[in-house]
Amino acid sequence: MSQTGKASIKRGKPSYFMSILGVTLVLLLLGVFGVLIISANKVGSYFKENVEVKVMLRGDLNPKDSVALVNFLSGKPYVKSLEYVNKEKARKIYLGDGNEDWNKVLDQNPLPNAIYFKMKKEFLNPDTLNSIKANIEQQTFVDEVTYQKELVNSLNWWIRKVSIVLLVVAALMALVVIFLIDNTIKLAMFSNRFLIKTMQMVGATRWFIARPMNVRAVINGAISGLIAAILVWLVLSVMESMIPGMKAVHDNKMLFLMFLGLILLGIAITLFSTHRSVVKYLRMKLDDLY
């Protein structure tokens, strides 16, 4: 008799291992997709912040005027990095691009002194660039401001399209993840329905029945999220070892936030599904459990 009772209790316990495994696999899938989104965003930012703006200067400036102009630009919020390029350095850049030397034709260096700077990604859009260009060209010693307009327009177009696609896919992925985790938990709780009903029949309150299962759900969700985060990190490490270029878009801050999100998502959905299942079985009649 006692052995039969023990066997029934074992059968009544929910399959925590399968529940954790199922939730972990789903969160792993979401985490890998999250890594792709982070990498894509980082690549877009990298290309944006490598667009160079060239400020061509009038004539030969004295050192005082050059320093004043450099300080003026370096203090602007849109400047990420800045470099003063004199005539000789401009000549080396010109020749480094594969152009022929003009020594046989010209006696003097025709290239102007210039200031090259790269912009922060949030300022790299056509309207903002036109406004910045007009503002800089109003300065006394500035002759012209140039940048690759076609490149900027192309970058913004592609990044906008890719962002929309990733946003739609991420929304669909989130819905699929919630659905799969919810069904995984419901299947795990199905084996526990008689235990829940038996406790109710002997007078246990809803809170008394639900509390230990909710606590267990929080623990299981946290374990699933943590394991998924570790597996995503291992997958990312393997990918970076196989594709060295991926290390350039590695973002520890965003990865940490994503890992934290996986753990919190695992806890939230597991807790919600578990509590909902408990309430569902408490409301059902005994005959409906069969």
N, C-alpha and C positions, 0 to 999 in steps of 0.2 A: 504493500500500500504506500509506504513512504517513498519507495523507489519510483512508483507511478507518479506520486505528487511531485517529486523532484524533476522527473522527466517533463511533466506538464509545465512546470515553472520555466525550465530551460527552453521549451518550445514557445513559451509566452514572451520571452525576452526578445526585444527587437534586435535585428542584425546590425549592430553598430559598425562592425568591420566593413560590411558591404555598403552601408550608408556613407561612411567616411571615404571609402574607395570611389564610390560613384560621384560624390560631390567634388572630390579632389580632381578626378579626371576632367570634369566639366570646367572647374576653375582653371585647370592647366590650359585647356583650350582657349579660354578667355584671356589668360595671362600671355600666351604666345601671341595672340592677336594684338594685345595691348603693347607688346614689345614692337611689333610692326608699326603701330601708330606712332609710338614715341620716336622710332628710328626715322620714319617718314617726315615727321615734324622737324626733327633735328637736321635732316638733310635739306629741307626747305629753308630753314633758318641759316644754315651754312652758306648756301648759294646766295641768299639775300644779303647777308652781311659781307659778302666778298665782291659786291658790285662797287666799282671804284668811281668816285666823282673827282674830276680834275678841275682845279681853279687856276686858269692861266693868268699870269700877272703882267702888268705893263712895264716895259723897259727894265732897267737894272735898279732894284730897290736897295736902299742902304740898309744895313743890319737892323737899325732901330725900327724902320717901317715893316721889315719882314717879320720881326719878332712880334710886333703889335698885331699884325694880321694873323699870324699863327695862333697867338693867344685869343684873338677874337673868335676864330673858328673852333679851337679846342674847348672853349667854354660853352659851345652850343650843345643842347641836349641830344641832338640827332647824330653827333659825331661819335663813332666807335673807336676809330684809330686814325692817326693823322701823320703825314710825313711831308717835310719841306724838300722839294726837288729843285736843285739849282740847274743851271744850263749844262754843266759837265755831266751831272748825274742823269739828266734827261737824255743826253747824247748816248750814254752807255745803255740806257733802257732802249733807246731807238735802235741801236746796233744789235742789242741782244734779241730783238724781235725779228732779226734776219734782214734788216734793211741795209742798203749800201751806204758807205760813208760818202759824205759830200766834200771832202777835202780837195778833190780834183776840180771842183766847180766853184766852191765858196771859200772865202778866206775867214769868215766869221761863223760862229755857231748861230743858226737861225731859230733854234728852239728857245722858248721863253722860260723864265723861272716859273715854278708852279707849286701848288700845294695839292697833294693827293690825299683824299680821306675816304674812309669806308663808313657807311651809315649803319645805325641800329635797325634791325629788321622791321620794327613797328612803324618806321618812318618811310619805308621803301614802297611808296605807291605814287602813281603819276601826279596826282593833284598836290601832294605834299612836296614832291621833288620840284615841281614847277615853282611853287611858292619859295622854296629854299633857294633855288637857282636865281630867281628874281631878286631876292634879298641880298645874296652875296654879290651879285653883279652891280649893286648900287655902291659898293665900297670903292673908294678912290683909286686904288692901285689894281683893281681886278679888271682884266680885259674880257674874259669869257669863262663860263662854267659849262663843262661838257660831261656827259655820262651816256652810257649805252641805253638809249630809250627802248629800242626793240627788245633788248635782253630783259629789262625791267618789266615791260608789258607781258612778255612771254612767261617770265617767272610767276608773276601775279596770276596770270590766267591758269597756268598749270597747277599752282598751289591751291587756288580756289576750287578747281574741279576735283583735285585729289581729296581735298578736305571734305567736300560734300559727299563724295563716294564713301570715304572712310567713316563719316558720321552716320550715314544710312546703314552701312554694314555693321557698325558698332551698336546701333540701336536694335537691329535685328538680332545680333549676337546676344545682346543683353536679355532680350525677350526669350530666346531659345535657352539660355543658361538658367533663367528663373524657372522656366517650364520644366526643364530636365531635373534640376535640383528638387523642385517641389514634388515631382513624381517619384524621385528616388526616395525622399523622406516618407512619402505616403506609403510606398511599398514596404519600407522598413517598419513603419508603425502598424501596418496591417496585421502583422504577426503578433502584435501586442494588444489587439482590440479586446480580447476576452479578459485579459488582466485588468484593463481599464474599467470594463463593465463590472467585473467582480468587485473591485474596490469601491465602485459607486454603490453597488447593492448592499455592501456591509456598512454603509453609512459615511464613507470618506467624502470630504468636500471636494468641489472642483479644484480649488487651489492646492489642496493637499495632494491630489492625484497629478495635477499638471506641473507642480513646482519641480520635483526631481527630474521629470522628463525635459522640462525647459532648461534646467541647469545642464543636463547631459547634452542637449541640443547645442547650447552655447559652446561647451567643451569640444564636441564633435566638429562644429563649424569652424572653430579656431584651429583645431588640428588639421582639418582639410585645407583651410586657407594657407596655413604655414607650410604644409607639405607641398601644396601647389606652387607657392612662392619659391621654395627651394628648387623644385623641379624646373620652373621657368628660368631660374638663375643658371642651373646646369645646362639647359638647352641653349641659353644665350651665350654661355662660356664656350660651348662646343661650336656654335655658329661663328663666334668671334675668332676662334682658333683656325677655323676653316676659311673664313672670309676676313682677312686682316683689316679691310676698309671699314668694317662695322665698328671697330674700336673708336674710330673718329667720331661716331655719332652716339657713343655711350654717354648716358645721362643718369648719374647715380641718384640725383634728387628725384627725378621723375620715376625712376624704377622703384625707389623706396616708397613713394606715394602710391604707386600701382600695387606693390606687395601689401601695403597696409590696406588698400582698398579690397584686395582679394580676401584678406582675413576678415575684414568687417562685412563684406558681402556674404561670405560663407556663414558667418554667425547669424546675420540678419535673416537670410532666406531659410536656413535650417531651423532657427527658432520660430519663425512665423509658420512654417509648414508643420512643424511638430505640434505647436500649440493648437493650430487649426484642426489637425487630425485628432488630437485628444478631445477637443470640444465636439467634434463631429461624432465620435464614438460614444461620448457621454449622452448625446441627444438621441442616438438611435435606440430602437427597441431591441431587446435581446434576440428575438427571432430574426431580426434583419441582419445580425452579425454573421449568420451562417451562409 
